[in-house]
Amino acid sequence: MAIDYDKLMRISIPDRVQDYTWKDTALYALGLGLGLDPMRRADLPFVYEKDLQALPTMAVVMAHPGFWVRDLETGIDWVKVVHGEQGLTLHQPLPVQGRVIGQSRVTEVIDKGAGRGALIYVERKIIDSARDALLATVRQVIFARGDGGFGGPPRDQPAPHPLPDRTPDLVHDMPTSTQAALIYRLSGDFNPLHADPAVAKGAGFDRPILHGLATYGISGRSIIAALADNDASRLTDLDARFTAPVFPGETFRTEIWRDGPVVSFRTRCLERDVIAINNGKAILGDAR
């Protein structure tokens, strides 16, 4: 079964309701590597219940609709899909605990041509159930490697955010533990690729890989630490492209360029000198 453009654009992805507590908020931060150094006080506001803050990137794991590309009649060859890009806009700071509703929809499908795959653009609204208030808009691009040439209307892929042609203004390093993927998956992504060595080897890796969204969260954390004095409320937008798989236990260096409220970034695995996230763009606002 091939992709039917009109059908996929109209597909109804079920809403998801999620209750979460302060423990889930702390667990998400622990999955990114915060708290590895027990004397690093800058991490405490995200892992300790006293004056706890929610990292804004936690929105990407909230009220997730599950593996809908496989579970619904999408026409997508789900075995060959990979996570291509991730974006996030925070409309207000995330509560430390509460109930949220995730409302997802397909916003665009780009046919790259036979043998070149397709791009599926998906948007998810995260709504605070108690106040009926929009908290965040999560954007995802799924690269469906096996689905090009289905005959969709011609569309140009948006150009990536260009990084400045100068040395980074600053860098921020974050180590991770070898348990990072096992901890991060408890926030909702239970793909065995991140836990089971046999599954990882079957996918061509010598050991389980770290979630791309964990690296994305590490990038956001680095920007908050480097430029926002650990005030999570100041990060309002974060967009990036995934460019390489990484492993738990590696150290990630986020290279940062600051141009007013616009922050450009890329994130590199230091041990293998591999760029894991590229063409990143963040927006920093005033404290809220």
C-alpha positions in Angstrom: 0.0 0.0 0.0 1.4 3.4 -1.1 0.9 6.8 0.4 -2.3 8.5 -0.7 -1.6 12.2 -0.3 -5.2 13.4 0.3 -6.0 10.5 2.7 -2.8 11.1 4.7 -3.5 14.8 5.0 -7.0 14.0 6.4 -6.0 11.2 8.7 -7.4 11.4 12.2 -4.7 10.8 14.8 -6.4 10.1 18.2 -5.9 12.6 21.0 -3.8 11.5 23.9 -4.4 12.5 27.5 -1.5 12.2 30.0 -1.3 12.8 33.7 2.2 13.5 35.1 3.7 14.4 38.4 6.8 16.2 39.6 8.6 12.8 39.5 8.0 12.6 35.8 9.5 16.1 35.4 12.6 15.2 37.3 12.9 11.8 35.5 13.0 13.6 32.2 15.8 15.8 33.3 17.7 12.8 34.7 17.4 11.1 31.3 19.3 14.0 29.7 22.2 13.6 32.2 21.4 16.3 34.7 22.5 15.4 38.2 25.5 13.4 37.2 27.6 15.6 39.4 25.9 15.8 42.8 27.7 19.0 43.6 26.5 20.8 40.4 23.9 23.2 41.9 22.8 24.4 38.5 21.2 21.1 37.9 19.1 21.0 41.1 16.2 23.2 39.9 15.4 20.5 37.3 15.8 17.3 39.4 15.0 18.3 42.9 11.4 18.9 44.1 12.4 22.1 45.9 11.6 25.0 43.5 11.4 22.5 40.6 11.4 23.8 37.0 10.2 21.8 34.0 12.7 21.8 31.1 10.8 23.2 28.1 12.0 20.4 25.8 10.0 18.0 28.0 7.0 19.0 25.8 8.3 16.7 23.0 7.5 13.6 25.1 4.2 14.9 26.5 0.9 13.3 25.4 2.6 11.6 22.5 0.2 9.8 20.1 2.3 6.6 19.9 3.5 4.9 16.7 0.6 6.1 14.6 2.4 5.7 11.3 2.3 1.9 11.9 -1.0 1.6 13.8 -3.2 3.6 11.4 -3.8 3.1 7.7 -1.2 5.6 6.5 0.4 3.8 3.5 3.8 4.5 5.0 6.5 1.8 5.1 7.0 2.3 8.8 10.0 0.0 9.0 12.0 2.5 7.0 11.0 5.8 8.8 13.5 7.9 10.7 13.2 11.1 12.7 14.4 13.9 10.5 13.7 17.2 12.3 12.2 18.4 15.5 10.7 21.8 16.5 9.1 23.3 19.5 7.4 26.5 20.4 6.6 27.2 24.1 3.5 29.5 24.5 4.0 29.5 28.3 6.2 27.6 30.8 5.3 24.0 31.3 3.7 23.2 34.7 5.8 20.8 36.9 2.8 18.5 37.1 -0.8 18.2 35.8 -2.9 16.8 33.0 -2.2 17.5 29.3 -4.0 16.7 26.1 -2.0 16.1 22.9 -3.8 16.9 19.6 -1.8 15.8 16.5 -2.3 16.3 12.8 -0.4 15.9 9.6 0.3 19.4 8.2 2.2 18.5 4.9 3.6 15.6 2.9 6.4 16.2 0.5 7.2 13.6 -2.2 11.0 13.8 -2.8 10.6 11.4 -5.8 11.1 7.7 -6.5 13.9 6.2 -4.5 14.4 9.4 -2.5 11.6 9.0 0.1 9.0 11.4 1.5 8.8 13.9 4.3 5.8 13.8 6.7 5.3 17.0 8.7 3.3 16.5 11.9 2.2 19.1 14.5 1.0 18.4 18.1 -0.7 20.9 20.3 0.0 20.4 24.0 -3.0 21.7 26.1 -3.2 22.1 29.8 -6.5 20.3 30.6 -7.2 22.2 33.9 -7.1 25.6 32.2 -7.8 24.7 28.6 -4.6 26.6 27.8 -2.2 26.0 25.0 1.2 25.2 26.5 3.3 24.2 23.5 3.3 23.4 19.8 5.5 20.4 18.9 6.7 20.0 15.3 8.2 16.8 13.8 9.4 15.8 10.4 9.4 12.1 9.6 11.6 10.9 6.8 9.8 8.0 5.2 12.8 6.5 3.3 10.7 3.9 1.4 7.8 6.1 0.2 9.0 8.5 -2.5 7.3 8.6 -5.9 3.7 8.2 -4.7 2.6 11.2 -6.9 2.1 13.9 -4.3 1.8 17.5 -5.4 5.1 19.2 -5.9 6.5 21.0 -2.8 9.8 22.5 -2.0 11.5 21.3 1.2 12.1 24.3 3.5 15.8 25.3 3.6 17.6 24.5 6.9 18.5 27.3 9.3 22.0 28.5 8.2 24.7 28.6 10.9 26.8 31.8 11.1 30.1 31.7 9.2 32.2 32.4 12.2 33.7 30.6 15.2 31.0 29.8 17.8 30.6 32.5 20.4 30.7 29.8 23.1 30.4 26.1 23.7 28.7 24.1 26.5 29.6 20.4 27.2 27.3 17.9 28.8 28.4 14.3 29.6 25.9 11.4 29.7 25.9 8.2 31.6 26.0 4.7 30.0 22.5 4.3 31.5 21.1 7.4 29.7 19.0 5.6 27.2 17.5 3.3 29.8 16.5 6.3 31.9 15.3 8.5 29.0 13.0 5.7 27.6 11.0 5.8 30.9 9.7 9.2 29.7 7.7 7.4 27.0 9.8 6.1 24.1 10.1 2.4 24.6 11.6 1.5 21.2 13.9 -1.5 22.0 16.6 -0.1 19.8 17.5 2.0 22.8 17.6 -0.9 25.3 18.1 -4.3 23.7 21.6 -5.1 22.3 20.2 -7.7 20.0 17.7 -5.3 18.4 20.5 -2.7 18.1 22.7 -5.1 16.3 19.9 -6.1 14.0 19.6 -2.4 13.0 23.3 -2.2 12.3 24.6 -0.8 15.6 27.1 -2.5 17.9 25.1 -1.4 21.0 21.9 0.5 21.8 21.8 4.1 20.7 20.6 7.2 22.5 17.3 8.7 21.6 17.6 11.6 19.2 15.1 13.5 21.3 17.5 13.1 24.3 20.3 14.8 22.3 17.8 17.5 21.3 16.9 18.0 25.0 20.6 18.2 25.9 21.0 20.9 23.3 18.1 22.9 24.9 19.6 22.4 28.3 23.0 23.6 27.2 21.4 26.8 25.7 19.5 27.5 28.9 22.7 27.0 31.0 25.0 29.0 28.7 22.7 31.9 27.9 19.7 32.0 30.1 21.2 31.7 33.6 19.3 28.4 34.1 15.9 30.1 33.7 14.0 27.6 31.7 11.1 30.0 31.0 13.3 32.0 28.6 13.6 29.3 25.9 10.6 29.8 23.7 11.6 28.0 20.4 13.9 25.2 19.5 14.3 23.7 16.0 17.0 21.3 14.8 17.9 18.6 12.3 19.1 15.1 13.3 22.3 14.2 11.4 23.9 11.1 13.1 23.1 8.5 15.8 24.9 8.7 19.1 25.4 6.4 22.1 24.8 6.6 25.9 27.9 7.6 27.8 29.1 10.1 25.1 29.8 13.7 25.8 27.9 16.4 23.8 29.3 19.8 23.0 26.7 22.3 21.9 28.4 25.0 19.8 26.4 28.3 20.1 26.1 31.5 18.1 24.2 34.4 19.6 22.6 37.1 17.5 20.2 39.0 19.7 17.3 36.8 20.6 18.2 34.3 17.9 20.5 31.4 18.9 22.1 29.2 16.3 23.6 25.9 17.4 24.9 22.5 16.5 25.7 19.6 18.8 28.7 17.4 18.5 29.7 14.1 20.0 33.2 14.7 21.3 34.4 11.1 21.5 33.8 10.4 17.8 33.8 14.0 16.5 30.4 13.4 15.0 27.8 16.1 14.5 24.6 14.7 16.0 22.3 17.8 15.6 22.8 20.5 12.9 21.2 23.7 11.7 19.7 24.4 15.1 17.8 27.6 15.9 16.5 28.7 19.3 14.8 31.8 20.5 15.4 33.3 23.9 12.9 35.7 25.4 12.8 37.7 28.6 12.1 35.9 31.9 8.4 34.9 32.3 
